[in-house]
């Protein structure tokens, strides 16, 4: 299912997704993603063997974000990274968030 999302590119003009549509898109990406508490973003926690693997993931994610021109909020620690996508310009979730999540899922992240 995520293959079709991985083939897509983020769009400049997007709109806010309603709750039902956001749930639909959530079902099309890896099950480890979840809605944030306020349902205005999607979040996934990644765990790694060590700092090097964490930073390699962060750098690969940064490249994806740059290519898509859609940037997540990150929390980075020694062996973990929390990624949250939200479209600030619409005040919540857009299709771009799910497209980027699918691209991030395609990384061979070396997770534990």
C-alpha positions in Angstrom: 0.0 0.0 0.0 2.7 2.5 0.8 4.3 1.8 -2.6 1.9 4.2 -4.3 2.6 6.9 -1.6 6.3 6.4 -2.1 5.9 7.2 -5.8 4.2 10.5 -5.0 5.8 13.9 -4.3 4.5 16.5 -1.9 2.4 19.2 -3.4 2.6 22.9 -2.6 -1.1 23.5 -2.4 -2.8 21.2 0.2 -5.8 21.2 2.3 -6.6 20.1 5.9 -7.8 16.5 6.0 -10.9 15.7 8.0 -10.7 13.0 10.7 -12.2 10.2 8.5 -9.7 10.9 5.6 -6.8 11.1 8.0 -7.8 7.7 9.4 -7.9 6.4 5.8 -4.4 7.6 5.0 -3.1 6.3 8.4 -4.2 2.8 7.3 -2.1 3.2 4.1 1.3 3.6 6.0 3.3 1.4 8.4 1.2 0.5 11.5 3.9 2.0 13.8 2.7 5.5 12.9 -0.1 6.9 15.1 -2.0 10.1 15.4 -0.7 12.6 17.9 -2.8 13.3 21.0 -4.4 16.4 19.3 -4.9 14.5 16.0 -3.1 17.3 14.2 0.0 15.2 13.3 1.3 11.7 12.9 4.2 10.3 14.9 6.5 7.3 14.9 9.3 6.4 17.3 12.4 4.7 15.9 15.0 2.9 18.0 18.5 2.1 16.9 21.6 0.1 18.0 23.7 3.2 18.7 24.3 6.9 18.1 25.9 6.3 14.7 22.8 4.5 13.3 20.5 7.1 14.8 22.4 10.0 13.1 22.6 8.1 9.8 18.8 7.8 9.9 18.4 11.5 10.8 20.6 12.5 7.9 18.7 10.2 5.5 15.4 11.6 6.8 16.7 15.1 6.3 17.5 14.4 2.7 13.9 13.1 2.1 12.5 16.2 3.9 14.6 18.5 1.7 13.6 16.6 -1.5 9.9 16.8 -0.6 10.1 20.3 0.9 8.1 19.0 3.9 9.9 19.0 7.2 9.0 17.0 10.3 9.6 17.8 14.0 12.3 15.5 15.4 13.4 14.5 18.8 16.8 12.9 18.7 18.6 11.0 21.5 21.5 8.5 21.6 19.7 5.5 20.2 16.2 6.8 19.2 14.4 9.3 17.1 10.8 10.5 17.3 9.4 11.8 14.0 6.2 13.9 13.8 4.8 15.1 10.6 2.1 17.9 10.5 1.4 20.5 7.9 1.7 23.8 9.8 0.3 25.9 6.9 -3.1 24.1 7.3 -3.0 23.6 11.0 -3.1 19.8 10.9 -2.7 16.8 8.6 -2.5 16.9 4.8 -1.7 14.2 2.3 1.9 15.5 2.3 2.4 14.1 5.9 1.4 10.6 4.8 3.5 10.8 1.6 6.6 11.7 3.7 5.9 9.0 6.3 5.8 6.4 3.5 9.2 7.7 2.2 10.7 7.5 5.7 9.4 4.0 6.0 11.4 3.1 2.9 14.7 3.8 4.7 16.7 0.7 5.8 17.1 2.3 9.2 19.1 -0.4 11.0 16.6 -0.3 13.8 16.8 -2.6 16.8 
